[in-house]
Amino acid sequence: MTQHAMAHRANQAYRGTAVTVPPLKAVVMLHGGAMTLLHQAIEAQEARRFEHGHDCVVRATAILRGLSHHLDCSRGGAVAERLYETYNALVLAALRSYGRPHAEANLRRIIASIAELREAWEYVAVTTRR
């Protein structure tokens, strides 16, 4: 699948989720999905199922790209810009890590970073409820 097709697929997944659940809950769920896919990539690499593992990494990074492209920098200002940079750094790190000697440790650090972002979004979701 091409990068364009993966980006389109991530965008469609984001839009589909956004229609059925509140937006902040969708964001939290998408972070969880990216984390799950990266865990699956680690398991696949350990089982020497490299193609499946690579597919999991590509799908996880598509989610992160989708999240980064839905940030509104005109409303979010510096925070949105920093989030955009963070998501893109995570995408690059994940793609560069897979298949390398220390991929598991690197992917676990990336998962931990995504978990922190998810916790922050959960906090925002709870504190902005009406």
TIRO-2110 file (N, C-alpha, C; in Angstrom, 1 decimal):
// TIRO-2110
0.8, -1.2, 0.0, N, 1, A
0.0, 0.0, 0.0, CA, 1, A
0.9, 1.2, 0.0, C, 1, A
0.6, 2.2, -0.8, N, 2, A
1.4, 3.4, -0.9, CA, 2, A
1.2, 4.3, 0.3, C, 2, A
2.1, 5.2, 0.5, N, 3, A
2.0, 6.2, 1.6, CA, 3, A
0.7, 7.0, 1.5, C, 3, A
0.4, 7.4, 0.2, N, 4, A
-0.8, 8.2, 0.0, CA, 4, A
-2.0, 7.4, 0.4, C, 4, A
-2.1, 6.2, 0.1, N, 5, A
-3.2, 5.3, 0.4, CA, 5, A
-3.3, 5.1, 1.9, C, 5, A
-2.1, 5.0, 2.6, N, 6, A
-2.1, 4.8, 4.0, CA, 6, A
-2.6, 6.1, 4.7, C, 6, A
-2.2, 7.3, 4.2, N, 7, A
-2.6, 8.5, 4.8, CA, 7, A
-4.1, 8.7, 4.6, C, 7, A
-4.6, 8.3, 3.4, N, 8, A
-6.0, 8.4, 3.2, CA, 8, A
-6.8, 7.5, 4.1, C, 8, A
-6.3, 6.3, 4.3, N, 9, A
-6.9, 5.3, 5.2, CA, 9, A
-6.9, 5.8, 6.7, C, 9, A
-5.8, 6.4, 7.1, N, 10, A
-5.8, 7.0, 8.5, CA, 10, A
-6.8, 8.1, 8.6, C, 10, A
-6.9, 9.0, 7.6, N, 11, A
-7.8, 10.1, 7.6, CA, 11, A
-9.2, 9.6, 7.7, C, 11, A
-9.5, 8.5, 6.9, N, 12, A
-10.9, 7.9, 6.9, CA, 12, A
-11.2, 7.3, 8.3, C, 12, A
-10.2, 6.6, 8.9, N, 13, A
-10.4, 6.1, 10.2, CA, 13, A
-10.7, 7.1, 11.2, C, 13, A
-9.9, 8.2, 11.1, N, 14, A
-10.1, 9.3, 12.1, CA, 14, A
-11.5, 9.9, 11.9, C, 14, A
-11.9, 10.2, 10.7, N, 15, A
-13.2, 10.8, 10.4, CA, 15, A
-14.3, 9.8, 10.8, C, 15, A
-14.2, 8.5, 10.6, N, 16, A
-15.2, 7.6, 11.0, CA, 16, A
-15.3, 7.5, 12.5, C, 16, A
-14.2, 7.5, 13.2, N, 17, A
-14.3, 7.5, 14.7, CA, 17, A
-14.8, 8.8, 15.2, C, 17, A
-14.5, 9.9, 14.6, N, 18, A
-14.9, 11.2, 15.0, CA, 18, A
-16.4, 11.4, 14.9, C, 18, A
-17.1, 10.7, 14.0, N, 19, A
-18.5, 10.8, 13.8, CA, 19, A
-19.3, 10.0, 14.9, C, 19, A
-18.7, 9.0, 15.4, N, 20, A
-19.5, 8.1, 16.3, CA, 20, A
-19.2, 8.4, 17.8, C, 20, A
-18.1, 9.0, 18.1, N, 21, A
-17.7, 9.3, 19.5, CA, 21, A
-17.3, 10.8, 19.6, C, 21, A
-17.3, 11.3, 20.8, N, 22, A
-16.9, 12.7, 21.0, CA, 22, A
-15.4, 12.9, 20.5, C, 22, A
-15.1, 14.0, 19.9, N, 23, A
-13.8, 14.2, 19.4, CA, 23, A
-12.6, 13.9, 20.3, C, 23, A
-12.7, 14.4, 21.5, N, 24, A
-11.5, 14.1, 22.4, CA, 24, A
-11.4, 12.7, 22.8, C, 24, A
-12.5, 12.0, 22.9, N, 25, A
-12.5, 10.5, 23.2, CA, 25, A
-11.9, 9.8, 22.0, C, 25, A
-12.2, 10.3, 20.8, N, 26, A
-11.6, 9.7, 19.5, CA, 26, A
-10.1, 9.8, 19.5, C, 26, A
-9.7, 11.0, 19.9, N, 27, A
-8.2, 11.3, 20.0, CA, 27, A
-7.5, 10.3, 20.9, C, 27, A
-8.2, 10.1, 22.1, N, 28, A
-7.6, 9.2, 23.1, CA, 28, A
-7.6, 7.8, 22.6, C, 28, A
-8.7, 7.4, 21.9, N, 29, A
-8.7, 6.0, 21.3, CA, 29, A
-7.7, 5.8, 20.2, C, 29, A
-7.5, 6.8, 19.4, N, 30, A
-6.5, 6.7, 18.4, CA, 30, A
-5.1, 6.6, 18.9, C, 30, A
-4.8, 7.3, 20.0, N, 31, A
-3.5, 7.1, 20.6, CA, 31, A
-3.3, 5.6, 21.1, C, 31, A
-4.4, 5.1, 21.7, N, 32, A
-4.4, 3.7, 22.2, CA, 32, A
-4.2, 2.8, 21.0, C, 32, A
-4.8, 3.0, 19.9, N, 33, A
-4.7, 2.2, 18.7, CA, 33, A
-3.2, 2.2, 18.2, C, 33, A
-2.6, 3.4, 18.2, N, 34, A
-1.2, 3.4, 17.7, CA, 34, A
-0.3, 2.7, 18.7, C, 34, A
-0.6, 2.8, 20.0, N, 35, A
0.3, 2.0, 20.9, CA, 35, A
0.1, 0.5, 20.7, C, 35, A
-1.1, 0.1, 20.5, N, 36, A
-1.4, -1.4, 20.3, CA, 36, A
-0.7, -1.9, 19.1, C, 36, A
-0.7, -1.1, 18.0, N, 37, A
-0.1, -1.5, 16.8, CA, 37, A
1.5, -1.6, 17.0, C, 37, A
2.0, -0.7, 17.7, N, 38, A
3.5, -0.7, 18.0, CA, 38, A
3.8, -1.9, 18.9, C, 38, A
3.0, -2.3, 19.8, N, 39, A
3.2, -3.5, 20.6, CA, 39, A
3.2, -4.7, 19.7, C, 39, A
2.2, -4.7, 18.8, N, 40, A
2.1, -5.8, 17.8, CA, 40, A
3.3, -5.9, 16.9, C, 40, A
3.9, -4.8, 16.6, N, 41, A
5.1, -4.7, 15.8, CA, 41, A
6.3, -5.4, 16.5, C, 41, A
6.4, -5.1, 17.8, N, 42, A
7.4, -5.7, 18.6, CA, 42, A
7.3, -7.2, 18.7, C, 42, A
6.0, -7.6, 18.9, N, 43, A
5.8, -9.1, 19.0, CA, 43, A
6.1, -9.7, 17.6, C, 43, A
5.7, -9.1, 16.5, N, 44, A
5.9, -9.7, 15.2, CA, 44, A
7.4, -9.8, 14.9, C, 44, A
8.2, -8.7, 15.3, N, 45, A
9.6, -8.8, 15.1, CA, 45, A
10.3, -9.9, 15.9, C, 45, A
9.8, -10.1, 17.1, N, 46, A
10.3, -11.2, 18.0, CA, 46, A
10.0, -12.5, 17.3, C, 46, A
8.9, -12.6, 16.7, N, 47, A
8.4, -13.9, 16.1, CA, 47, A
9.0, -14.0, 14.6, C, 47, A
9.8, -13.1, 14.2, N, 48, A
10.4, -13.0, 12.9, CA, 48, A
9.4, -13.0, 11.8, C, 48, A
8.2, -12.3, 12.1, N, 49, A
7.2, -12.0, 11.1, CA, 49, A
7.4, -10.5, 10.7, C, 49, A
8.5, -10.3, 10.0, N, 50, A
8.9, -8.9, 9.7, CA, 50, A
7.9, -8.1, 8.9, C, 50, A
7.3, -8.8, 7.9, N, 51, A
6.4, -8.0, 7.0, CA, 51, A
5.1, -7.6, 7.8, C, 51, A
4.6, -8.5, 8.7, N, 52, A
3.5, -8.1, 9.5, CA, 52, A
3.9, -7.0, 10.5, C, 52, A
5.1, -7.1, 11.1, N, 53, A
5.5, -6.0, 12.0, CA, 53, A
5.7, -4.7, 11.3, C, 53, A
6.2, -4.7, 10.1, N, 54, A
6.4, -3.5, 9.3, CA, 54, A
5.0, -2.9, 9.0, C, 54, A
4.0, -3.7, 8.7, N, 55, A
2.7, -3.2, 8.4, CA, 55, A
2.1, -2.6, 9.7, C, 55, A
2.3, -3.2, 10.8, N, 56, A
1.9, -2.6, 12.1, CA, 56, A
2.5, -1.2, 12.3, C, 56, A
3.8, -1.1, 12.1, N, 57, A
4.5, 0.2, 12.2, CA, 57, A
3.9, 1.3, 11.3, C, 57, A
3.7, 0.9, 10.0, N, 58, A
3.1, 1.8, 9.0, CA, 58, A
1.7, 2.2, 9.4, C, 58, A
0.9, 1.3, 9.9, N, 59, A
-0.5, 1.7, 10.4, CA, 59, A
-0.4, 2.6, 11.6, C, 59, A
0.5, 2.3, 12.5, N, 60, A
0.6, 3.2, 13.7, CA, 60, A
1.0, 4.6, 13.3, C, 60, A
2.0, 4.7, 12.4, N, 61, A
2.5, 6.0, 12.0, CA, 61, A
1.4, 6.7, 11.2, C, 61, A
0.6, 6.0, 10.5, N, 62, A
-0.6, 6.6, 9.7, CA, 62, A
-1.5, 7.3, 10.7, C, 62, A
-1.8, 6.6, 11.8, N, 63, A
-2.6, 7.2, 12.9, CA, 63, A
-2.0, 8.5, 13.4, C, 63, A
-0.7, 8.4, 13.7, N, 64, A
0.0, 9.6, 14.3, CA, 64, A
0.0, 10.7, 13.2, C, 64, A
0.2, 10.4, 12.0, N, 65, A
0.1, 11.4, 10.9, CA, 65, A
-1.3, 12.0, 10.9, C, 65, A
-2.3, 11.2, 11.0, N, 66, A
-3.6, 11.7, 10.9, CA, 66, A
-3.9, 12.6, 12.1, C, 66, A
-3.4, 12.3, 13.3, N, 67, A
-3.6, 13.2, 14.4, CA, 67, A
-2.8, 14.5, 14.2, C, 67, A
-1.6, 14.4, 13.7, N, 68, A
-0.9, 15.7, 13.5, CA, 68, A
-1.5, 16.6, 12.5, C, 68, A
-2.1, 16.0, 11.4, N, 69, A
-2.7, 16.8, 10.4, CA, 69, A
-4.1, 17.4, 10.8, C, 69, A
-4.7, 17.0, 11.9, N, 70, A
-5.9, 17.5, 12.3, CA, 70, A
-5.8, 18.5, 13.4, C, 70, A
-4.6, 18.9, 13.7, N, 71, A
-4.4, 20.0, 14.7, CA, 71, A
-4.7, 21.3, 14.0, C, 71, A
-5.3, 22.2, 14.8, N, 72, A
-5.6, 23.5, 14.3, CA, 72, A
-4.7, 24.5, 14.9, C, 72, A
-3.6, 24.9, 14.2, N, 73, A
-2.6, 25.8, 14.7, CA, 73, A
-3.1, 27.2, 14.8, C, 73, A
-4.1, 27.6, 14.1, N, 74, A
-4.6, 28.9, 14.3, CA, 74, A
-5.3, 29.1, 15.6, C, 74, A
-5.9, 28.0, 16.1, N, 75, A
-6.6, 28.1, 17.5, CA, 75, A
-5.7, 27.6, 18.6, C, 75, A
-4.8, 26.6, 18.2, N, 76, A
-4.0, 26.0, 19.3, CA, 76, A
-2.6, 26.7, 19.5, C, 76, A
-2.3, 27.5, 18.5, N, 77, A
-1.0, 28.3, 18.7, CA, 77, A
0.2, 27.4, 18.8, C, 77, A
1.1, 27.9, 19.8, N, 78, A
2.4, 27.2, 20.0, CA, 78, A
2.2, 25.8, 20.5, C, 78, A
1.1, 25.5, 21.2, N, 79, A
0.9, 24.1, 21.7, CA, 79, A
0.6, 23.2, 20.5, C, 79, A
-0.2, 23.6, 19.6, N, 80, A
-0.6, 22.8, 18.5, CA, 80, A
0.7, 22.6, 17.6, C, 80, A
1.5, 23.6, 17.4, N, 81, A
2.7, 23.5, 16.6, CA, 81, A
3.7, 22.5, 17.3, C, 81, A
3.8, 22.6, 18.6, N, 82, A
4.7, 21.6, 19.3, CA, 82, A
4.1, 20.2, 19.2, C, 82, A
2.8, 20.0, 19.3, N, 83, A
2.2, 18.7, 19.1, CA, 83, A
2.5, 18.2, 17.7, C, 83, A
2.4, 19.0, 16.7, N, 84, A
2.6, 18.6, 15.4, CA, 84, A
4.1, 18.1, 15.2, C, 84, A
5.0, 18.9, 15.8, N, 85, A
6.4, 18.5, 15.7, CA, 85, A
6.6, 17.2, 16.5, C, 85, A
6.0, 17.0, 17.6, N, 86, A
6.1, 15.8, 18.4, CA, 86, A
5.6, 14.6, 17.7, C, 86, A
4.4, 14.7, 17.1, N, 87, A
3.8, 13.6, 16.3, CA, 87, A
4.7, 13.2, 15.2, C, 87, A
5.2, 14.2, 14.5, N, 88, A
6.1, 13.9, 13.3, CA, 88, A
7.4, 13.3, 13.8, C, 88, A
8.0, 13.7, 14.9, N, 89, A
9.2, 13.1, 15.4, CA, 89, A
8.9, 11.6, 15.8, C, 89, A
7.8, 11.3, 16.4, N, 90, A
7.4, 10.0, 16.7, CA, 90, A
7.3, 9.1, 15.5, C, 90, A
6.7, 9.7, 14.4, N, 91, A
6.5, 8.9, 13.2, CA, 91, A
7.9, 8.6, 12.6, C, 91, A
8.8, 9.5, 12.5, N, 92, A
10.1, 9.3, 12.0, CA, 92, A
10.9, 8.3, 12.8, C, 92, A
10.8, 8.4, 14.1, N, 93, A
11.5, 7.5, 15.0, CA, 93, A
11.0, 6.1, 14.9, C, 93, A
9.7, 5.9, 14.8, N, 94, A
9.1, 4.6, 14.6, CA, 94, A
9.6, 3.9, 13.3, C, 94, A
9.5, 4.7, 12.2, N, 95, A
9.9, 4.2, 10.9, CA, 95, A
11.4, 3.8, 10.8, C, 95, A
12.2, 4.7, 11.5, N, 96, A
13.6, 4.4, 11.5, CA, 96, A
14.0, 3.3, 12.4, C, 96, A
13.2, 3.0, 13.4, N, 97, A
13.6, 2.0, 14.4, CA, 97, A
13.3, 0.6, 14.0, C, 97, A
12.2, 0.3, 13.3, N, 98, A
11.8, -1.0, 13.0, CA, 98, A
12.9, -1.8, 12.1, C, 98, A
13.2, -3.0, 12.6, N, 99, A
14.1, -3.8, 11.8, CA, 99, A
15.6, -3.5, 12.3, C, 99, A
15.8, -2.6, 13.1, N, 100, A
17.2, -2.3, 13.6, CA, 100, A
17.5, -3.1, 14.9, C, 100, A
18.7, -3.2, 15.2, N, 101, A
19.1, -4.0, 16.4, CA, 101, A
18.4, -3.6, 17.7, C, 101, A
18.2, -2.4, 17.9, N, 102, A
17.6, -2.0, 19.2, CA, 102, A
16.1, -1.5, 19.0, C, 102, A
15.5, -2.1, 18.0, N, 103, A
14.1, -1.7, 17.7, CA, 103, A
13.2, -1.8, 18.8, C, 103, A
13.2, -2.9, 19.6, N, 104, A
12.3, -3.1, 20.7, CA, 104, A
12.4, -2.0, 21.7, C, 104, A
13.6, -1.7, 22.1, N, 105, A
13.8, -0.6, 23.1, CA, 105, A
13.3, 0.7, 22.6, C, 105, A
13.6, 1.0, 21.3, N, 106, A
13.2, 2.3, 20.7, CA, 106, A
11.7, 2.3, 20.6, C, 106, A
11.1, 1.3, 20.2, N, 107, A
9.6, 1.3, 20.0, CA, 107, A
8.9, 1.4, 21.4, C, 107, A
9.5, 0.8, 22.4, N, 108, A
8.9, 0.9, 23.8, CA, 108, A
9.0, 2.4, 24.3, C, 108, A
10.1, 3.1, 23.9, N, 109, A
10.2, 4.5, 24.3, CA, 109, A
9.1, 5.3, 23.5, C, 109, A
8.9, 5.0, 22.3, N, 110, A
7.9, 5.7, 21.5, CA, 110, A
6.5, 5.4, 22.1, C, 110, A
6.3, 4.1, 22.4, N, 111, A
5.0, 3.8, 23.1, CA, 111, A
4.8, 4.6, 24.3, C, 111, A
5.9, 4.7, 25.1, N, 112, A
5.8, 5.5, 26.4, CA, 112, A
5.5, 6.9, 26.1, C, 112, A
6.0, 7.5, 25.1, N, 113, A
5.8, 8.9, 24.7, CA, 113, A
4.3, 9.0, 24.2, C, 113, A
3.8, 8.1, 23.5, N, 114, A
2.4, 8.2, 23.0, CA, 114, A
1.5, 8.0, 24.2, C, 114, A
1.9, 7.2, 25.2, N, 115, A
1.1, 7.0, 26.4, CA, 115, A
1.0, 8.3, 27.2, C, 115, A
2.1, 9.1, 27.2, N, 116, A
2.0, 10.4, 27.9, CA, 116, A
1.1, 11.3, 27.2, C, 116, A
1.2, 11.3, 25.9, N, 117, A
0.3, 12.2, 25.1, CA, 117, A
-1.2, 11.8, 25.3, C, 117, A
-1.4, 10.5, 25.3, N, 118, A
-2.8, 10.0, 25.6, CA, 118, A
-3.3, 10.4, 26.9, C, 118, A
-2.5, 10.3, 28.0, N, 119, A
-2.9, 10.8, 29.3, CA, 119, A
-3.2, 12.3, 29.3, C, 119, A
-2.4, 13.1, 28.6, N, 120, A
-2.7, 14.5, 28.5, CA, 120, A
-4.0, 14.8, 27.8, C, 120, A
-4.3, 14.0, 26.7, N, 121, A
-5.6, 14.2, 26.0, CA, 121, A
-6.7, 13.7, 26.9, C, 121, A
-6.5, 12.6, 27.7, N, 122, A
-7.6, 12.2, 28.6, CA, 122, A
-7.9, 13.3, 29.7, C, 122, A
-6.8, 13.9, 30.2, N, 123, A
-7.0, 15.0, 31.1, CA, 123, A
-7.8, 16.2, 30.5, C, 123, A
-7.5, 16.5, 29.3, N, 124, A
-8.2, 17.6, 28.6, CA, 124, A
-9.7, 17.1, 28.4, C, 124, A
-9.9, 15.9, 28.0, N, 125, A
-11.3, 15.4, 27.8, CA, 125, A
-12.1, 15.5, 29.1, C, 125, A
-11.5, 15.1, 30.2, N, 126, A
-12.2, 15.2, 31.5, CA, 126, A
-12.4, 16.6, 32.0, C, 126, A
-11.4, 17.4, 31.8, N, 127, A
-11.6, 18.8, 32.4, CA, 127, A
-12.4, 19.7, 31.5, C, 127, A
-12.7, 19.3, 30.3, N, 128, A
-13.5, 20.2, 29.4, CA, 128, A
-14.9, 19.7, 29.2, C, 128, A
-15.3, 18.6, 29.9, N, 129, A
-16.7, 18.1, 29.9, CA, 129, A
-17.6, 19.1, 30.4, C, 129, A
-18.8, 19.2, 29.8, N, 130, A
-19.8, 20.1, 30.2, CA, 130, A
-21.0, 19.4, 30.8, C, 130, A
END
